[in-house]
Amino acid sequence: MKKRLKTVLVGSLSLWCFSCYYDEVIEIAEENVPTPENISFKNEIQPLFNESCIQCHGGNLNLTPVLEGNVAFANLLNGYVVVDDAEASTLYKSFLNIDGIPLMPPDGKLSDSKINLVKGWIDQGALDN
């Protein structure tokens, strides 16, 4: 009887001790940066690509601007950007690593302000301005 009582007590004590375990959820504050109006592809988006993208995508998805016509802009509109709908655009999804689209750039996520800038540009009509 004592052995059974010890077993029940040890078991109860163990369950009680380990029942307090929980995973702590850490919330990361996102940058709360407003989207500027009239985002310029030439002055804001292309420099972002130059800094973060063309090292890998110079050949595959050519994001390098050229003097005669904007190859980078034309390539983006060829299946990567859905004009006026960033949420449906492969480019935007790649910055967030959602819907099975690999994270770009692969060495680390862009800042929220840069992602917000691209989202704003797409939602403003993805203009070649």
C-alpha positions, 0 to 999 in steps of 0.5 A, spaced: 500 500 500 505 504 501 509 503 495 502 504 491 501 511 495 508 513 493 507 511 486 501 516 486 504 521 489 511 521 485 506 521 479 502 526 481 508 531 483 511 530 476 505 531 472 504 538 477 511 540 476 511 539 468 504 541 467 506 549 468 511 548 462 509 553 456 512 556 450 513 563 451 511 567 445 515 573 443 512 578 439 517 582 434 515 589 433 514 591 426 516 598 424 510 602 423 512 606 417 507 609 413 507 608 405 510 614 402 505 617 396 508 617 389 513 612 390 518 612 384 521 606 381 527 610 378 529 613 385 526 608 390 525 601 388 531 600 383 536 603 388 533 597 393 534 592 387 541 595 386 543 594 393 539 587 395 537 583 389 542 584 382 548 580 385 544 574 384 538 576 379 543 579 374 541 574 369 535 570 371 531 575 373 535 581 370 533 587 375 539 591 372 537 598 369 539 599 362 540 606 358 535 604 352 529 602 356 528 599 363 529 592 362 528 591 370 521 594 370 519 590 364 522 583 367 518 585 373 511 586 370 512 579 366 509 575 372 512 577 378 508 584 379 500 584 379 499 591 378 495 594 384 495 588 388 501 587 392 498 581 396 498 577 389 505 579 387 510 574 387 515 579 388 512 582 394 511 574 397 518 573 396 520 578 401 515 575 406 517 568 404 509 566 404 505 561 399 511 557 398 515 562 395 522 562 397 525 568 401 529 573 398 534 575 399 536 568 401 541 571 406 536 575 410 529 578 410 529 586 408 527 591 413 519 592 414 520 599 411 523 596 404 518 591 404 513 596 405 516 601 400 515 595 395 508 594 397 506 601 396 509 602 389 505 595 387 499 598 390 500 605 387 500 602 380 507 599 379 509 605 375 515 606 371 517 613 374 
